[in-house]
Amino acid sequence: MASAASNLSTLFGNQVFEDVMVFVDDEHSLGICRAAAGSIGFSADAVQDGGITEALNRIEPGHSPKKVVVDISRSLDPEGDITRLVRKMGPTNHLIVIGTSNDVMVFRRMMSLGAHDYLVKPLTTELFSDAVENVDRQAAAVQTAQSGKLTVVIGVRGGTGASTIATNLAWIMANEEKLPAALLDLDLHFGTSTLSLDVESGGGFREALENPHRLDKLFLDSAITKAGDRLAVLGTEEPIEEFVDVNPDSIDALIGEISQDYSQIIVDLPRHLLPTQGALLASADTVVLVSDQTLAGIRDINRITQAMTSLSTKGRIVKVISRVGSERATQVAKADFQKALEEPAEYFVPEDAKTLTVCANAGKSIPTVNAKGPITRVLRQLAADLSGYEEPRKKGLFGLLKKSGKSEG
């Protein structure tokens, strides 16, 4: 936050800071916020007394800090005051509200009015610091597309091979496309990404998900397992009897931190987490829905496609049909399957039990075991589609002939 202490402007003799300003209504909160200011990179002078009333007096349209923290404890019309402040701040700045009510309905009302977060008194330095820093983390997650791609892979039903596809897409991007890639396996109890790549689970993944305020580059590096020079893996095998309390902000925080070092991020998202991951789906460049070619697959891929609208998905949706083969007894004919989908599937991954068995037993990627097989060919096409990778043109006469042959085909 190099510009955190700089002044945006001076209005009526009062300084308005560019990055953060805080307006609270009691001495305890004033002390907490000023104590935390230095550790998260802004001036203690940016913390002011007076609550939201002072914020409304100080901030004018076009002269708003990027982040404003306001106390509504003494406001006679908190909803009206928040509405007026949000209008002054504009759509690109972020508001954090402090109040005394611990009612979830109050939290939801603050969000609907345009607040980014709602904090309940009494404040602690940890609570305050985490809220302010999380604004930057979430902004980084939303902007991942500027430096790379965020892909979320979802199996629309069990046994479709979605985790296998996610793992091998990340491996291809890192090892064949030579792009720095990260694989996040969010099946915290039964995930297979580390097993499939024959690497140990990182020790800090669960803690990062439960305590995003602890997340920084050093902590993330300790949680990551490397599967080669360019592939980072975040996965875990938590005890089945233990519930993992994933903080709603933790996925955004993770992606914001990871995107600084990895241009391709693949998230293996179990379908039962869909209702809780609206922010992740909203920031994804692509959501890959993996189904098998069955009647149940038709039902589930259509249902989840419809749900993407209410889950705020803005990116492209790619439908992948896996485990396709004549030996699959319950398989629907391809023409009938495509006709039954609201939008046709784009990729069909063939069944290859022999290759997959070797991969599972050896902890190796599909291209490593079967470099020229049909299953590998489809996965490479899909990986290039998702990452935007273009194979370098070969120089010389052979390359020209190959290019000419492609264009004629």
C-alpha positions as CSV (number, residue, x, y, z in Angstrom):
1,M,0.0,0.0,0.0
2,A,2.5,2.5,-1.1
3,S,-0.1,5.2,-1.6
4,A,-2.0,4.5,1.6
5,A,-0.9,7.6,3.4
6,S,-1.2,10.0,0.5
7,N,-3.9,12.6,0.5
8,L,-6.6,12.4,-2.2
9,S,-7.6,15.9,-1.6
10,T,-8.2,18.5,1.0
11,L,-11.8,19.6,1.5
12,F,-12.8,22.4,3.8
13,G,-9.4,22.1,5.5
14,N,-9.9,18.4,6.2
15,Q,-7.6,15.8,4.7
16,V,-9.2,12.9,2.7
17,F,-6.8,9.9,2.4
18,E,-6.6,8.0,-0.8
19,D,-6.6,4.4,0.3
20,V,-8.4,4.1,3.7
21,M,-10.4,6.3,6.0
22,V,-12.1,5.1,9.2
23,F,-14.9,6.8,11.1
24,V,-15.8,5.4,14.5
25,D,-17.9,6.5,17.5
26,D,-16.2,5.4,20.7
27,E,-12.8,5.5,22.3
28,H,-12.2,1.8,22.4
29,S,-12.8,1.4,18.6
30,L,-10.7,4.5,17.9
31,G,-7.8,3.0,19.8
32,I,-8.1,-0.4,18.2
33,C,-8.2,1.0,14.6
34,R,-5.3,3.4,15.2
35,A,-3.2,0.6,16.7
36,A,-3.9,-1.6,13.7
37,A,-3.3,1.1,11.1
38,G,0.5,0.9,11.0
39,S,0.6,-2.9,10.7
40,I,-1.7,-2.9,7.6
41,G,-0.1,0.1,5.9
42,F,-2.0,3.3,6.4
43,S,-1.7,6.4,8.6
44,A,-3.3,6.5,12.1
45,D,-4.4,10.0,11.1
46,A,-6.9,8.4,8.7
47,V,-8.8,7.1,11.7
48,Q,-11.3,9.7,12.8
49,D,-14.0,10.2,15.5
50,G,-17.6,10.8,14.6
51,G,-19.0,7.7,12.9
52,I,-21.0,7.8,9.7
53,T,-22.1,11.4,10.3
54,E,-18.5,12.6,10.1
55,A,-18.0,10.3,7.0
56,L,-20.9,12.0,5.2
57,N,-19.5,15.4,6.1
58,R,-16.0,14.6,5.0
59,I,-16.5,12.6,1.8
60,E,-17.8,14.2,-1.4
61,P,-18.5,12.6,-4.8
62,G,-15.3,12.1,-6.7
63,H,-13.2,12.5,-3.5
64,S,-13.7,9.1,-1.8
65,P,-11.0,6.8,-0.4
66,K,-10.8,3.4,-1.9
67,K,-12.0,1.8,1.4
68,V,-14.2,3.5,4.0
69,V,-14.9,2.0,7.4
70,V,-17.9,3.6,9.2
71,D,-19.5,3.1,12.6
72,I,-23.4,3.3,12.5
73,S,-23.9,2.8,16.3
74,R,-25.2,6.3,16.9
75,S,-26.9,6.9,13.6
76,L,-30.6,7.7,13.8
77,D,-31.2,6.5,10.3
78,P,-28.4,4.0,9.5
79,E,-30.0,2.6,6.3
80,G,-30.5,6.1,4.9
81,D,-27.0,7.2,5.9
82,I,-25.4,4.1,4.3
83,T,-27.3,4.7,1.1
84,R,-26.2,8.3,1.0
85,L,-22.6,7.4,1.7
86,V,-22.5,4.6,-0.9
87,R,-23.7,7.1,-3.5
88,K,-21.0,9.5,-2.6
89,M,-18.3,6.8,-2.7
90,G,-19.2,5.5,-6.1
91,P,-19.2,2.0,-7.5
92,T,-15.5,1.3,-7.5
93,N,-14.8,1.9,-3.8
94,H,-15.6,-0.3,-0.8
95,L,-17.6,0.3,2.4
96,I,-17.1,-1.6,5.6
97,V,-19.8,-1.0,8.3
98,I,-19.4,-1.3,12.1
99,G,-22.4,-1.9,14.3
100,T,-23.6,-3.4,17.6
101,S,-26.2,-5.9,16.3
102,N,-25.1,-9.5,15.8
103,D,-28.3,-10.3,13.9
104,V,-27.7,-12.1,10.6
105,M,-30.6,-10.1,9.1
106,V,-28.8,-6.9,9.8
107,F,-25.7,-8.2,8.1
108,R,-27.7,-9.1,5.0
109,R,-29.4,-5.7,5.0
110,M,-26.0,-4.0,5.1
111,M,-24.8,-6.1,2.2
112,S,-27.9,-5.3,0.2
113,L,-27.4,-1.6,0.7
114,G,-23.9,-1.8,-0.8
115,A,-21.6,-2.6,2.1
116,H,-18.7,-4.9,1.5
117,D,-18.6,-6.2,5.1
118,Y,-20.2,-5.8,8.5
119,L,-18.2,-5.9,11.7
120,V,-19.8,-6.3,15.2
121,K,-18.5,-4.4,18.2
122,P,-16.4,-4.8,20.3
123,L,-13.6,-4.6,17.7
124,T,-10.3,-6.3,17.9
125,T,-7.2,-5.5,15.9
126,E,-7.4,-8.9,14.3
127,L,-11.0,-8.5,13.2
128,F,-10.5,-4.9,11.9
129,S,-7.2,-5.7,10.1
130,D,-8.7,-8.8,8.4
131,A,-11.7,-6.9,7.1
132,V,-9.6,-4.1,5.6
133,E,-7.0,-6.4,4.1
134,N,-9.7,-8.8,2.7
135,V,-11.0,-6.0,0.5
136,D,-7.7,-6.1,-1.4
137,R,-7.7,-9.9,-1.5
138,Q,-11.1,-10.1,-3.0
139,A,-10.3,-7.4,-5.5
140,A,-7.2,-9.4,-6.6
141,A,-9.4,-12.6,-7.0
142,V,-11.9,-10.7,-9.2
143,Q,-9.0,-9.3,-11.3
144,T,-7.2,-12.7,-11.8
145,A,-8.3,-12.7,-15.4
146,Q,-6.0,-9.7,-16.1
147,S,-2.9,-11.7,-15.3
148,G,-4.2,-15.2,-16.0
149,K,-7.2,-17.5,-15.9
150,L,-9.4,-18.9,-13.2
151,T,-11.1,-22.2,-14.0
152,V,-13.6,-24.0,-11.8
153,V,-14.2,-27.6,-12.5
154,I,-17.5,-29.2,-11.1
155,G,-18.6,-32.8,-11.4
156,V,-22.4,-32.6,-11.9
157,R,-22.7,-36.0,-10.3
158,G,-20.5,-38.5,-8.6
159,G,-18.1,-40.7,-10.6
160,T,-17.8,-38.5,-13.7
161,G,-14.1,-38.1,-13.4
162,A,-14.2,-34.4,-12.7
163,S,-11.2,-34.5,-10.3
164,T,-9.2,-36.5,-12.8
165,I,-9.9,-34.0,-15.5
166,A,-9.1,-31.0,-13.2
167,T,-5.8,-32.6,-12.0
168,N,-4.7,-33.4,-15.6
169,L,-5.6,-30.0,-16.9
170,A,-3.4,-28.4,-14.3
171,W,-0.6,-30.8,-15.1
172,I,-0.8,-30.1,-18.8
173,M,-0.8,-26.4,-18.3
174,A,2.3,-26.6,-16.1
175,N,4.3,-29.2,-17.9
176,E,3.4,-29.0,-21.5
177,E,2.2,-25.4,-21.9
178,K,4.9,-24.2,-19.5
179,L,2.5,-22.0,-17.6
180,P,2.7,-21.5,-13.8
181,A,-0.4,-23.3,-12.6
182,A,-2.1,-24.0,-9.2
183,L,-4.6,-26.7,-8.4
184,L,-7.0,-26.2,-5.5
185,D,-8.8,-29.4,-4.4
186,L,-11.8,-28.3,-2.2
187,D,-12.9,-31.8,-1.4
188,L,-11.2,-31.6,2.0
189,H,-12.1,-35.1,3.2
190,F,-12.0,-37.2,0.1
191,G,-9.9,-35.2,-2.4
192,T,-7.6,-37.1,-4.8
193,S,-5.4,-34.4,-6.4
194,T,-2.4,-35.1,-4.2
195,L,-2.9,-38.9,-4.5
196,S,-3.2,-38.6,-8.3
197,L,0.1,-36.7,-8.5
198,D,1.9,-38.8,-5.9
199,V,2.7,-35.8,-3.6
200,E,2.1,-35.2,0.1
201,S,-0.8,-33.1,1.3
202,G,0.2,-29.6,2.5
203,G,-0.1,-29.1,6.2
204,G,-1.6,-25.6,6.2
205,F,-4.4,-25.8,3.7
206,R,-7.1,-26.3,6.3
207,E,-5.8,-23.5,8.5
208,A,-5.7,-21.2,5.5
209,L,-9.4,-21.9,4.8
210,E,-10.5,-21.5,8.4
211,N,-8.4,-18.5,9.2
212,P,-7.9,-16.2,6.1
213,H,-6.5,-13.4,8.3
214,R,-3.3,-15.5,8.7
215,L,-2.9,-15.8,4.9
216,D,0.2,-14.2,3.4
217,K,2.9,-15.4,1.0
218,L,5.0,-17.1,3.6
219,F,2.0,-19.0,5.1
220,L,0.8,-19.9,1.6
221,D,4.2,-21.3,0.6
222,S,4.1,-23.6,3.6
223,A,0.7,-24.9,2.7
224,I,1.5,-25.5,-1.0
225,T,2.9,-28.8,-2.3
226,K,4.9,-28.6,-5.5
227,A,4.4,-31.2,-8.2
228,G,7.2,-30.1,-10.4
229,D,8.7,-26.7,-11.1
230,R,5.5,-25.0,-12.3
231,L,2.6,-26.8,-10.6
232,A,1.4,-25.9,-7.1
233,V,-1.1,-28.2,-5.4
234,L,-3.4,-27.3,-2.4
235,G,-5.1,-30.3,-1.1
236,T,-5.8,-32.1,2.2
237,E,-7.2,-35.3,3.7
238,E,-9.0,-34.2,6.8
239,P,-10.3,-36.7,9.3
240,I,-13.8,-37.8,8.2
241,E,-15.3,-37.3,11.6
242,E,-14.2,-33.6,11.8
243,F,-16.2,-30.7,10.4
244,V,-14.1,-28.1,8.6
245,D,-15.4,-24.6,9.1
246,V,-14.5,-22.9,5.9
247,N,-14.6,-19.1,6.3
248,P,-16.7,-17.6,3.5
249,D,-13.9,-15.1,2.6
250,S,-11.1,-17.7,2.6
251,I,-11.5,-18.9,-1.0
252,D,-11.3,-15.3,-2.4
253,A,-8.3,-14.6,-0.1
254,L,-6.5,-17.8,-1.4
255,I,-7.1,-17.0,-5.0
256,G,-6.0,-13.4,-4.6
257,E,-2.8,-14.5,-3.0
258,I,-2.1,-17.4,-5.4
259,S,-2.8,-15.3,-8.5
260,Q,0.3,-13.2,-7.7
261,D,2.5,-16.2,-8.6
262,Y,0.4,-18.5,-10.8
263,S,-1.3,-17.4,-14.0
264,Q,-3.5,-20.5,-14.3
265,I,-5.7,-21.5,-11.3
266,I,-7.8,-24.7,-11.5
267,V,-10.3,-25.2,-8.7
268,D,-11.8,-28.7,-8.2
269,L,-15.1,-27.7,-6.6
270,P,-17.4,-30.5,-5.2
271,R,-21.0,-29.9,-6.2
272,H,-22.2,-29.8,-2.6
273,L,-20.3,-26.6,-2.1
274,L,-22.0,-24.8,-4.9
275,P,-24.5,-22.8,-2.7
276,T,-21.7,-21.3,-0.6
277,Q,-19.3,-20.3,-3.5
278,G,-21.2,-17.6,-5.3
279,A,-18.1,-15.3,-5.1
280,L,-15.8,-17.9,-6.6
281,L,-18.2,-18.7,-9.4
282,A,-18.7,-15.0,-10.1
283,S,-15.0,-14.4,-10.5
284,A,-14.3,-17.5,-12.6
285,D,-13.3,-17.0,-16.2
286,T,-14.6,-20.5,-17.0
287,V,-16.8,-23.0,-15.2
288,V,-16.3,-26.6,-16.5
289,L,-19.3,-28.9,-15.9
290,V,-18.3,-32.5,-16.1
291,S,-21.0,-35.2,-16.7
292,D,-21.2,-38.7,-18.0
293,Q,-23.4,-39.6,-21.0
294,T,-26.4,-40.8,-19.0
295,L,-30.0,-39.8,-18.3
296,A,-29.0,-38.7,-14.8
297,G,-26.1,-36.7,-16.4
298,I,-28.6,-34.9,-18.7
299,R,-30.8,-34.0,-15.7
300,D,-27.9,-32.8,-13.5
301,I,-26.0,-30.9,-16.1
302,N,-29.1,-29.0,-17.1
303,R,-30.1,-28.3,-13.4
304,I,-26.6,-27.0,-12.6
305,T,-26.4,-24.9,-15.7
306,Q,-29.7,-23.2,-14.8
307,A,-28.4,-22.7,-11.2
308,M,-25.4,-20.8,-12.5
309,T,-27.5,-17.7,-13.1
310,S,-28.7,-17.4,-9.5
311,L,-25.1,-18.2,-8.4
312,S,-23.9,-15.1,-10.2
313,T,-21.7,-17.0,-12.7
314,K,-20.5,-14.5,-15.3
315,G,-17.8,-16.5,-17.1
316,R,-18.1,-19.0,-19.9
317,I,-19.6,-22.4,-19.1
318,V,-18.0,-25.4,-20.8
319,K,-19.7,-28.8,-20.8
320,V,-17.5,-31.8,-20.8
321,I,-18.8,-35.3,-21.2
322,S,-16.4,-37.9,-19.8
323,R,-16.1,-41.7,-19.7
324,V,-17.6,-42.0,-23.2
325,G,-17.3,-45.5,-24.7
326,S,-19.3,-48.3,-26.2
327,E,-18.8,-50.5,-23.2
328,R,-20.8,-48.2,-21.0
329,A,-24.1,-50.0,-20.7
330,T,-26.2,-47.1,-19.4
331,Q,-24.9,-44.6,-21.9
332,V,-27.4,-42.5,-23.9
333,A,-26.7,-42.1,-27.7
334,K,-24.6,-39.0,-28.4
335,A,-27.2,-37.4,-30.7
336,D,-30.0,-37.9,-28.1
337,F,-27.8,-36.7,-25.3
338,Q,-26.9,-33.5,-27.2
339,K,-30.5,-32.8,-28.1
340,A,-31.6,-33.2,-24.5
341,L,-29.1,-30.5,-23.3
342,E,-30.1,-26.9,-23.2
343,E,-26.8,-26.1,-24.8
344,P,-24.7,-28.8,-26.5
345,A,-21.5,-30.2,-24.9
346,E,-18.2,-29.1,-26.4
347,Y,-15.9,-31.9,-25.4
348,F,-16.2,-35.7,-25.1
349,V,-13.5,-37.5,-23.2
350,P,-13.2,-41.2,-24.1
351,E,-13.2,-44.0,-21.5
352,D,-9.7,-45.4,-21.1
353,A,-9.8,-47.8,-18.2
354,K,-6.3,-49.2,-18.9
355,T,-4.6,-45.8,-18.8
356,L,-6.5,-44.6,-15.8
357,T,-5.7,-47.8,-13.9
358,V,-2.0,-47.3,-14.5
359,C,-2.2,-43.6,-13.5
360,A,-4.1,-44.4,-10.3
361,N,-1.6,-47.1,-9.2
362,A,1.5,-45.1,-10.1
363,G,0.4,-41.6,-9.2
364,K,1.2,-40.3,-12.7
365,S,-0.6,-37.9,-15.1
366,I,-2.5,-39.2,-18.1
367,P,-0.1,-37.7,-20.7
368,T,2.8,-39.3,-18.9
369,V,1.3,-42.7,-19.2
370,N,-0.4,-42.4,-22.6
371,A,1.1,-39.4,-24.4
372,K,-0.6,-40.0,-27.8
373,G,-3.9,-41.6,-26.7
374,P,-7.3,-40.2,-27.6
375,I,-8.0,-39.3,-24.0
376,T,-4.8,-37.2,-23.8
377,R,-5.6,-35.5,-27.1
378,V,-9.0,-34.2,-25.9
379,L,-7.5,-33.1,-22.5
380,R,-4.8,-31.1,-24.3
381,Q,-7.4,-29.4,-26.5
382,L,-9.5,-28.5,-23.5
383,A,-6.4,-27.2,-21.5
384,A,-5.4,-25.0,-24.4
385,D,-9.0,-23.7,-24.7
386,L,-9.1,-22.8,-21.1
387,S,-5.6,-21.2,-20.8
388,G,-5.5,-19.5,-24.2
389,Y,-2.4,-21.4,-25.1
390,E,-1.2,-21.5,-28.7
391,E,1.3,-24.1,-29.7
392,P,4.5,-22.4,-31.0
393,R,4.8,-22.7,-34.8
394,K,7.6,-24.9,-36.1
395,K,10.1,-23.2,-38.2
396,G,11.3,-24.4,-41.6
397,L,9.7,-26.2,-44.5
398,F,7.9,-28.9,-42.4
399,G,6.2,-26.2,-40.3
400,L,5.0,-24.3,-43.3
401,L,3.6,-27.5,-44.9
402,K,1.9,-28.4,-41.6
403,K,0.4,-25.0,-41.4
404,S,-0.8,-25.2,-45.0
405,G,-2.3,-28.6,-44.4
406,K,-4.3,-27.3,-41.3
407,S,-5.7,-24.3,-43.2
408,E,-6.9,-26.5,-46.1
409,G,-8.5,-29.0,-43.7
